[in-house]
Amino acid sequence: MRIIVCVKPVPDPRHWNRMSLHPTLKVLVREGIPNVVNPLDRHALEEALRIRERYGGEVMILSMAPLFSLSILREALAMGADRAVLLSDKAFAGSDTLATSHILSEAVKRIGPFDLILCGNQTIDGWTGHVGPQLSEFLGIEGISFVKMIEGFHFEEDGTAKAIVRKKTEGGYVRIEARLPLLLSVVKEINTPRYVTFSGILEAERKEIQVMSASDLRIDPSQVGLAGSPTKMADLFMPEVKRRREVVQEKPEMASKLIFEKIRQRGLI
Ligand SMILES: Cc1cc2nc3c(=O)[nH]c(=O)nc-3n(C[C@H](O)[C@H](O)[C@H](O)COP(=O)(O)OP(=O)(O)OC[C@H]3O[C@@H](n4cnc5c(N)ncnc54)[C@H](O)[C@@H]3O)c2cc1C
């Protein structure tokens, strides 16, 4: 099984208080904020590793991100992926979800045949959930979002294969059979990602990370970056925080009495 896992480096939530908004471009200013692997992408990678353990094959990381994200890809390699491809070019900066999906799809076409693409269902920064479905459209393959379980695969005599997956719904799940090649966007219920081991970290240092630019992908720069992004930000601002807080420093019994009195004074009980 040849599996591509899409991994997006996202700003570490522990440093989100240091993030700001660009006044004219209306995008997040991410410079100087440490990155981590988008949490759901760890679940996607874990699932890919489990499939490889069962059926054999190769797990490849695919990421579009600035060059400083190489260390994040090493972390994904340390979990057990075989190799990584980083798509990095100044021309990609400012890409919206459509341009991002277009860039990823051009890379997938060049990387060669695959059976599965696994994505996180959404990121913790952009949180649109657009990229998986758009990528499957660009590639002309089926895509399923909110996948909470991959039950297994049926391999037919004619060489084709089908996956049986469970898609999370509000009240339960829908069971879907879909032909490979297939793109699945996974939710956190699918598995518990493994820890990175010391030997995994050492092995990751020896694994290949191929860096590809816009010209390697033969992408027309006008179709990517801000120029190729139909999303136009009308406005972007930090919401005014109206909440106030007060620290009650008393022994528990007195603190609970004071808190109770404050709630009562505000007419909440
Ligand atoms: C006008 C505009 C300008 C922007 N400029 C920038 C910018 O300069 N720099 C910047 O970082 N962001 C920028 N963004 C945000 C960027 O478009 C999104 O972060 C990106 O397209 C992914 O969208 P998302 O985070 O909602 O991902 P989702 O659609 O929620 O992601 C779902 C899954 O898709 C995969 N995926 C998503 N993005 C990537 C990726 N890059 N590589 C590999 N897999 C991925 C992951 O598996 C992820 O879990 C800009 C957005 C707009 C609208």
The ligand as a MOL file (V3000), in Angstrom:
LIG
                    3D

  0  0  0     0  0            999 V3000
M  V30 BEGIN CTAB
M  V30 COUNTS 53 58 0 0 0
M  V30 BEGIN ATOM
M  V30 1 C -5.7000 35.1970 1.5700 0
M  V30 2 C -5.0310 34.1450 2.4030 0
M  V30 3 C -3.6470 34.1790 2.5720 0
M  V30 4 C -3.0190 33.1980 3.3430 0
M  V30 5 N -1.6700 33.2260 3.4990 0
M  V30 6 C -1.0340 32.2780 4.2110 0
M  V30 7 C 0.3700 32.2730 4.3730 0
M  V30 8 O 1.0620 33.1500 3.8630 0
M  V30 9 N 0.9510 31.2720 5.1000 0
M  V30 10 C 0.1890 30.2870 5.6730 0
M  V30 11 O 0.7480 29.3890 6.3370 0
M  V30 12 N -1.1350 30.2520 5.5340 0
M  V30 13 C -1.7660 31.2230 4.8280 0
M  V30 14 N -3.1120 31.2080 4.6990 0
M  V30 15 C -3.8320 30.1210 5.3120 0
M  V30 16 C -3.8040 28.9390 4.3630 0
M  V30 17 O -4.5830 29.1520 3.2300 0
M  V30 18 C -4.3630 27.7530 5.0620 0
M  V30 19 O -3.6520 27.5790 6.2550 0
M  V30 20 C -4.1940 26.4920 4.2380 0
M  V30 21 O -4.7110 26.6220 2.9630 0
M  V30 22 C -4.8320 25.3080 4.9050 0
M  V30 23 O -6.1380 25.6160 5.2870 0
M  V30 24 P -6.6240 25.1140 6.6630 0
M  V30 25 O -5.5850 25.4690 7.6700 0
M  V30 26 O -8.0130 25.5650 6.8930 0
M  V30 27 O -6.5660 23.5330 6.4630 0
M  V30 28 P -7.7260 22.4440 6.5150 0
M  V30 29 O -8.4600 22.4190 5.2260 0
M  V30 30 O -8.5150 22.5890 7.7600 0
M  V30 31 O -6.7570 21.1890 6.6070 0
M  V30 32 C -7.2120 19.8480 6.5220 0
M  V30 33 C -6.0150 18.9580 6.3100 0
M  V30 34 O -5.4180 19.2230 5.0400 0
M  V30 35 C -4.0020 19.0240 5.1200 0
M  V30 36 N -3.3260 20.2940 4.8800 0
M  V30 37 C -3.7820 21.5540 5.0510 0
M  V30 38 N -2.8350 22.4480 4.7260 0
M  V30 39 C -1.7460 21.7330 4.3610 0
M  V30 40 C -0.4310 22.0670 3.9450 0
M  V30 41 N -0.0290 23.3350 3.8180 0
M  V30 42 N 0.4400 21.0700 3.6670 0
M  V30 43 C 0.0580 19.7670 3.7650 0
M  V30 44 N -1.1670 19.3860 4.1670 0
M  V30 45 C -2.0550 20.3590 4.4530 0
M  V30 46 C -3.7130 18.5240 6.5330 0
M  V30 47 O -3.7720 17.1150 6.5380 0
M  V30 48 C -4.8880 19.1160 7.3200 0
M  V30 49 O -5.1470 18.4210 8.5220 0
M  V30 50 C -3.7810 32.1720 3.9570 0
M  V30 51 C -5.1660 32.1600 3.7890 0
M  V30 52 C -5.7960 33.1430 3.0370 0
M  V30 53 C -7.2800 33.0880 2.8760 0
M  V30 END ATOM
M  V30 BEGIN BOND
M  V30 1 1 1 2
M  V30 2 1 2 3
M  V30 3 2 2 52
M  V30 4 2 3 4
M  V30 5 1 4 5
M  V30 6 1 4 50
M  V30 7 2 5 6
M  V30 8 1 6 7
M  V30 9 1 6 13
M  V30 10 2 7 8
M  V30 11 1 7 9
M  V30 12 1 9 10
M  V30 13 2 10 11
M  V30 14 1 10 12
M  V30 15 2 12 13
M  V30 16 1 13 14
M  V30 17 1 14 15
M  V30 18 1 14 50
M  V30 19 1 15 16
M  V30 20 1 16 17
M  V30 21 1 16 18
M  V30 22 1 18 19
M  V30 23 1 18 20
M  V30 24 1 20 21
M  V30 25 1 20 22
M  V30 26 1 22 23
M  V30 27 1 23 24
M  V30 28 2 24 25
M  V30 29 1 24 26
M  V30 30 1 24 27
M  V30 31 1 27 28
M  V30 32 2 28 29
M  V30 33 1 28 30
M  V30 34 1 28 31
M  V30 35 1 31 32
M  V30 36 1 32 33
M  V30 37 1 33 34
M  V30 38 1 33 48
M  V30 39 1 34 35
M  V30 40 1 35 36
M  V30 41 1 35 46
M  V30 42 1 36 37
M  V30 43 1 36 45
M  V30 44 2 37 38
M  V30 45 1 38 39
M  V30 46 1 39 40
M  V30 47 2 39 45
M  V30 48 1 40 41
M  V30 49 2 40 42
M  V30 50 1 42 43
M  V30 51 2 43 44
M  V30 52 1 44 45
M  V30 53 1 46 47
M  V30 54 1 46 48
M  V30 55 1 48 49
M  V30 56 2 50 51
M  V30 57 1 51 52
M  V30 58 1 52 53
M  V30 END BOND
M  V30 END CTAB
M  END
